[in-house]
Amino acid sequence: MARHFRGSGDILRFIEYMDVGSTNGWRLDDVVSAREIIAMIDAELPLEPLEPNYRGEVARRWRYKDGGGEIGVIASVTQPFCGDCTRARLSAEGKLYTCLFANQGHDLRGLLRGGASDADISASIASIWGKRVDRYSEIRSSETIELPRVEMSYIGG
């Protein structure tokens, strides 16, 4: 894939196999780490790191040394970024999820259907975000095995 997209102008993103939901049969032993991905590509197509484009960018960026473009790797398993995460998801039922690994969301549909003002909705989202303590990827271990998880397809992962 890296060879195919190099020089195309498209930025390829690799993502470590994640334990989202409970139906994908995830095992830590099956994860190909970001370090391994970069090493495999760099061995054939030399790479150099790039700075993030913005705070909270989840992909670590790499440029082909020959100027053929860039790739990115999202390493939520081996290099968690919970503390700098800026991602939220809204389900089809109007629930705001503050983490891809969350097991429950916060109801926004009730506010919307109840006629809340934009300012009220904004304040509610800010309050929810300000109180979030999501750290699933940082604590991923035996502590998280039994935690219920929402399926990625449900929240638009």
N, C-alpha and C positions, 0 to 999 in steps of 0.2 A: 504494500500500500504506500509506503514512504517513497519508493522508487516511482510508482505510478503518478503520485500527486506532486512530486518535486518538480519545480519549474512551471507548474500549471497556474499559479496564482491562487489556488485554493489552499487554505490552511487546514491541515489534517489534525484531528484531535484523537488521542488515544486515552482510554479511561480504564483504570484498574477494575477488574471484576469485583463488584460490590455486593454486599449482603442485604440488598434492599428487598423488602417483602419476605415472604416465607415459602414461595413456590419455585425459586430458582435453584435449589439444591446447593447453595453456596458453601464452600469450604475454603478456609484460609490457605490451605495447601495448593489450591487451584489458582491463586492470584499470581499473575505475572506482574512484578513490581515495576514502578516507574523507572527505577534504577536499571532494571533488566531491559526494559523497552528502549531506553536511551542508549544503553551499551550496545544492544544488537544493531540499532540503526547507525550509531556513531562508528561502528566497526567497518561499515561499508560506505556510509555517506557522512563524513565528519560533520559534527555539530558543535555549536557554541551556545551558551545560555544567553537569553535576552531578559531584559528587565520587564516586570509586569506593565501592562498598559494602564492599569488602574488598581486602586486599593480593593482587595477582596477578589481579585481575578482568580478563578479556581484552577485554571490551566497554567502550568509552568511552561514557559515558552523557550523554544530552541530554534536557532537559525542554522541552515546549511552553510558551512564555511565557504562554499563556492558561490554563494548568492542565489541559490536555487529556491529560496523561499523559507518557510518556517513550519514547524510542527508544535503541538502542545501536548502535554500529558497531565491528566487529572489523576492525582494520586491520593484519593480520599482514604485509602486503606493504609498505605505505608507512610504517608506524610499528611496527616489530617490538618485541616484548615478551619476547624470549627470557630476558633476565636476571632477569625477575620471574615467569617462568612457574611455575605450580604444577600443571600438567596431566600426567597419565600415562594410558596406555591399556593395556588388557589384551586380547590377542587371544584368539580362540576356542581356540587351541592352548596357551594358558597362558604366552604371552610378554609381558613387560612392556616397553612402548615409552615412552621418556622424552621423545619428541618426535613430533609428527604427521608430521614429515618424515624420521623415522629410517628406515634401511634394514635394520636388524636389531634384534631384541628380546632380552630377557634371560629365560632359562628359569625360570619359577616353577613350572611343572607338575611338574618333577622333584622339587622340594622338597615340594610338596603330596602327591604320590603316594609320596614316600619317607618320609612320616611326620614331617616336620619340625614342630617345635612352632610355636605362634603367635609366640613370641618370636624363634625362628630366622628365620621368614619375615619378620617385621617388621624384624629386623636386616639381612637380605639386601636388602630393598627400600630401607631407609635407606642402605645402603652403595652400592647402584646409583645412587640419586638423588644422593647426596653426591659421586659421581665424574662425574656427567654434564657434558658439555661441549657440549651441543646449542646451536648458534647459527645454524642454517640460515637463518632469516629475516633475521638480521642480516648474514650474508655473501652473501645471495642475489645472484648475479651470474654471470659466466662461470665462476666457481669451482664452481658447483653444477649447471650444465647437465648434465654427464655422470654425476652421482651417481645411483646406483640409489635408487629410493624405493618404499616400500610403498604400495599403493593405500589410500585413505582408507576404503573400504568394508571392507577387511580388518581394520582396527584400530578400527572404530567411531567414525571421525572425525565 
